[in-house]
Amino acid sequence: MDREFEAIIGEWGYTEMLSAESRLKDFPSLADRVYLNSAAEGIPPAEVLQALTQYGLDKIVGMDGRLLHQEQWIQAKEKVGKFLGFSSDDIGICSCSSEAYNLVFTALKLKAGDEVVVNDLDFPSGTTPWLTTDLGVVVKVWRSKNGALDTNDLKPLVNSKTRLVNISLVSFYNGFYLDLDEVSKIVRAQSNAIFSVDVTQALARHPLSLKNVDLVVSSTHKWMLGPHGGGLVAVNPQRSEELTASAGGWFNLDNAFDENRFSELKVKPGAASYMVGMPNYAAIYAINAALGYIDSIGVAAIEKQANALVERCRAGILELPVELMGPAKPERTSGIISFTHPKYEEINNALHAENIHVMSHAGRMRVSIHGYNNESDIDRFLEVLKQALLV
């Protein structure tokens, strides 16, 4: 695909990644709207829609189409591994992050007295599976302060009984971006726990370094610009045995059709155990295309452009009478800014009337900025937000 990389360097060090022509070609639905809600739903590029069409063409071949599906599956695992820093053999693809975490629950075989550490800035998929048992598992909550998690508050929560510490690298709630290395040091020094990281709000938006992580989970329909129905799992091979999910199925079994299947099930180890049944090949085609598109641009380029826009947006918001739901000057810039205001419903209605899309829920407004956004998007949002606040 031809792409113009025009450098438009201004006061904010902003570099436009897509020209007006390439943006219209890749994301035609953005021609007449301001879309600042990628943390909820990313807008797929044209390649993803073409990939879904290709899946349909391969599906109507019938059984012979399975060879084509399998090739897409192999390619997708390789691409996911490249983005996460894992071997393709250590990658599994299930239906969503919630399924992944519930399968982790089966793998851990938690018992009375075991401890799990979660935090209050995390998405429910990574915090609730451990609450479903009545086996006496202790769930400890790492509490945020002023929208930030202090690693000093994590230290007393981790000990020899801790079986799992789960975090999101970037919080869906307010965009707080954790220091992964600092958290890892605490977990390793004080326990032998599985260290699990949800990268849903970071994958394809920030370069990732996950070498000290045991388990990685991600959704595919947000910053990655992919489909629903994809849950990415990466398992550190050194913890493969502990993280082998215990679930029935067939795709996850070595002997699903053997004569001994009723007396001895052999579950594939590690990441392969998270692919329980027939893969969602339609999603896999789309995942392949989405990661191919992101890779053609480069995550570092996306981060550079989008972070400059985030800082521009944050500076504008700080001039307005709203309350940020996190540090005014965070140590690390993510793609998300959240704020609150008593008139949030009226503000959201005013934005929608101008075809400006952000997330609004229970008093919280969340702006999320990706590589397909530009200065015009940010300036238009701030202009309408300011007008709505003055009404």
Backbone hydrogen bonds, N-H to C=O, Kabsch-Sander energy under -0.5 kcal/mol:
donor,donor_aa,acceptor,acceptor_aa,energy
5,F,3,R,-0.5
6,E,4,E,-1.0
8,I,6,E,-0.8
9,I,7,A,-0.5
10,G,8,I,-0.6
13,G,10,G,-1.8
16,E,14,Y,-0.5
23,R,19,S,-2.6
24,L,20,A,-1.8
25,K,21,E,-1.9
26,D,22,S,-2.8
27,F,23,R,-3.0
30,L,27,F,-2.2
31,A,28,P,-1.5
33,R,30,L,-0.8
34,V,355,N,-2.4
35,Y,33,R,-0.6
36,L,34,V,-0.7
36,L,357,H,-2.8
38,S,368,S,-0.7
40,A,37,N,-1.4
41,E,37,N,-2.3
42,G,221,H,-2.5
46,A,26,D,-1.3
48,V,45,P,-1.3
49,L,45,P,-1.1
50,Q,46,A,-2.1
51,A,47,E,-2.1
52,L,48,V,-1.9
53,T,49,L,-1.7
54,Q,50,Q,-2.2
55,Y,51,A,-2.3
56,G,52,L,-1.8
57,L,53,T,-2.1
58,D,54,Q,-2.5
59,K,55,Y,-2.5
60,I,56,G,-1.8
61,V,58,D,-0.8
62,G,59,K,-1.8
65,G,62,G,-1.9
66,R,63,M,-1.9
67,L,64,D,-1.0
68,L,64,D,-0.6
69,H,65,G,-2.4
70,Q,66,R,-2.7
71,E,67,L,-1.6
72,Q,68,L,-1.6
73,W,69,H,-2.2
74,I,70,Q,-2.4
75,Q,71,E,-2.3
76,A,72,Q,-2.6
77,K,73,W,-2.2
78,E,74,I,-1.8
79,K,75,Q,-2.3
80,V,76,A,-2.8
81,G,77,K,-2.5
82,K,78,E,-2.0
83,F,79,K,-2.2
84,L,80,V,-2.2
85,G,81,G,-1.8
86,F,81,G,-2.2
90,D,87,S,-1.6
91,I,88,S,-1.4
92,G,233,V,-3.1
94,C,231,G,-3.2
100,A,96,C,-1.9
101,Y,97,S,-2.5
102,N,98,S,-2.1
103,L,99,E,-2.1
104,V,100,A,-2.0
105,F,101,Y,-1.9
106,T,102,N,-1.2
107,A,103,L,-1.7
108,L,104,V,-2.3
109,K,105,F,-1.1
110,L,105,F,-0.5
113,G,136,G,-2.0
114,D,111,K,-2.3
115,E,161,K,-2.1
116,V,138,V,-2.6
117,V,164,L,-2.7
118,V,116,V,-0.5
118,V,140,K,-2.6
120,D,142,W,-1.6
122,D,119,N,-1.1
126,G,123,F,-1.4
127,T,123,F,-0.6
127,T,124,P,-1.0
128,T,124,P,-2.5
131,L,128,T,-1.9
132,T,129,P,-1.3
138,V,114,D,-3.0
139,V,137,V,-0.6
140,K,116,V,-3.2
140,K,138,V,-0.6
142,W,118,V,-3.5
142,W,140,K,-0.6
143,R,141,V,-0.8
145,K,148,A,-3.2
148,A,145,K,-1.4
150,D,148,A,-0.6
151,T,149,L,-0.6
153,D,150,D,-1.8
154,L,150,D,-0.6
154,L,151,T,-0.7
155,K,151,T,-1.3
157,L,154,L,-2.0
158,V,154,L,-0.7
158,V,155,K,-1.1
162,T,159,N,-1.7
163,R,115,E,-3.3
164,L,115,E,-1.1
165,V,194,I,-2.7
166,N,117,V,-2.6
167,I,196,S,-2.1
169,L,198,D,-2.3
170,V,198,D,-0.5
171,S,176,F,-2.3
173,Y,121,L,-0.8
175,G,171,S,-1.7
178,L,169,L,-2.3
178,L,176,F,-0.7
180,L,178,L,-1.1
183,V,179,D,-2.0
184,S,180,L,-2.6
185,K,181,D,-2.2
186,I,182,E,-1.5
187,V,183,V,-2.4
188,R,184,S,-2.8
189,A,185,K,-2.2
190,Q,186,I,-1.7
191,S,187,V,-1.2
194,I,163,R,-2.7
196,S,165,V,-2.8
196,S,194,I,-0.7
197,V,215,L,-2.6
198,D,167,I,-2.7
199,V,197,V,-0.6
199,V,217,V,-2.6
202,A,199,V,-2.1
203,L,199,V,-3.2
205,R,202,A,-2.3
206,H,202,A,-2.4
213,V,210,L,-1.7
214,D,195,F,-2.1
215,L,195,F,-1.7
216,V,234,A,-2.4
217,V,197,V,-2.1
218,S,232,L,-1.8
220,T,230,G,-0.7
223,W,200,T,-0.5
225,L,222,K,-1.9
226,G,220,T,-1.7
231,G,94,C,-2.1
232,L,218,S,-3.0
233,V,92,G,-2.6
234,A,216,V,-2.3
235,V,90,D,-2.2
236,N,214,D,-3.1
239,R,236,N,-2.4
240,S,237,P,-1.1
243,L,239,R,-1.6
244,T,241,E,-1.1
245,A,243,L,-0.7
247,A,245,A,-0.9
250,W,276,V,-2.3
251,F,276,V,-1.4
252,N,276,V,-1.0
253,L,250,W,-1.3
254,D,266,K,-3.5
255,N,266,K,-0.6
258,D,255,N,-1.2
261,R,258,D,-1.5
262,F,259,E,-0.6
263,S,260,N,-1.5
264,E,260,N,-2.5
267,V,265,L,-0.7
268,K,252,N,-3.0
270,G,240,S,-0.8
272,A,269,P,-1.1
273,S,270,G,-1.7
274,Y,271,A,-1.8
275,M,272,A,-1.3
276,V,274,Y,-0.9
281,Y,279,P,-1.8
284,I,280,N,-2.1
285,Y,281,Y,-2.7
286,A,282,A,-1.8
287,I,283,A,-3.0
288,N,284,I,-2.5
289,A,285,Y,-2.0
290,A,286,A,-2.8
291,L,287,I,-2.6
292,G,288,N,-1.8
293,Y,289,A,-2.3
294,I,290,A,-2.5
295,D,291,L,-2.5
296,S,292,G,-1.6
297,I,293,Y,-0.9
297,I,294,I,-0.8
298,G,294,I,-3.1
302,I,298,G,-1.9
303,E,299,V,-2.9
304,K,300,A,-2.3
305,Q,301,A,-2.2
306,A,302,I,-2.9
307,N,303,E,-2.7
308,A,304,K,-1.3
309,L,305,Q,-1.6
310,V,306,A,-2.4
311,E,307,N,-2.4
312,R,308,A,-1.8
313,C,309,L,-2.6
314,R,310,V,-3.2
315,A,311,E,-2.3
316,G,312,R,-1.7
317,I,313,C,-2.5
318,L,314,R,-2.5
319,E,315,A,-0.6
319,E,316,G,-0.8
320,L,317,I,-2.1
322,V,320,L,-2.2
323,E,340,T,-2.4
324,L,322,V,-0.6
325,M,338,S,-2.7
326,G,324,L,-0.5
334,S,332,R,-0.5
337,I,367,V,-2.6
338,S,174,N,-0.5
339,F,365,M,-2.6
340,T,323,E,-2.2
341,H,363,G,-0.7
344,Y,341,H,-1.5
347,I,343,K,-2.4
348,N,344,Y,-2.6
349,N,345,E,-2.2
350,A,346,E,-2.2
351,L,347,I,-2.3
352,H,348,N,-2.6
353,A,349,N,-2.1
354,E,350,A,-0.8
354,E,351,L,-0.9
355,N,352,H,-2.1
356,I,351,L,-2.3
357,H,34,V,-3.1
358,V,356,I,-0.6
359,M,366,R,-2.4
361,H,364,R,-2.8
364,R,361,H,-2.5
365,M,339,F,-3.1
366,R,359,M,-2.7
367,V,337,I,-3.3
368,S,36,L,-2.0
369,I,335,G,-2.4
373,N,370,H,-1.5
377,D,374,N,-0.5
378,I,374,N,-1.6
379,D,375,E,-2.8
380,R,376,S,-2.3
381,F,377,D,-2.3
382,L,378,I,-2.6
383,E,379,D,-2.1
384,V,380,R,-2.3
385,L,381,F,-2.7
386,K,382,L,-2.4
387,Q,383,E,-2.0
388,A,384,V,-2.4
389,L,385,L,-1.9
390,L,386,K,-1.2
391,V,387,Q,-0.6
391,V,388,A,-0.6
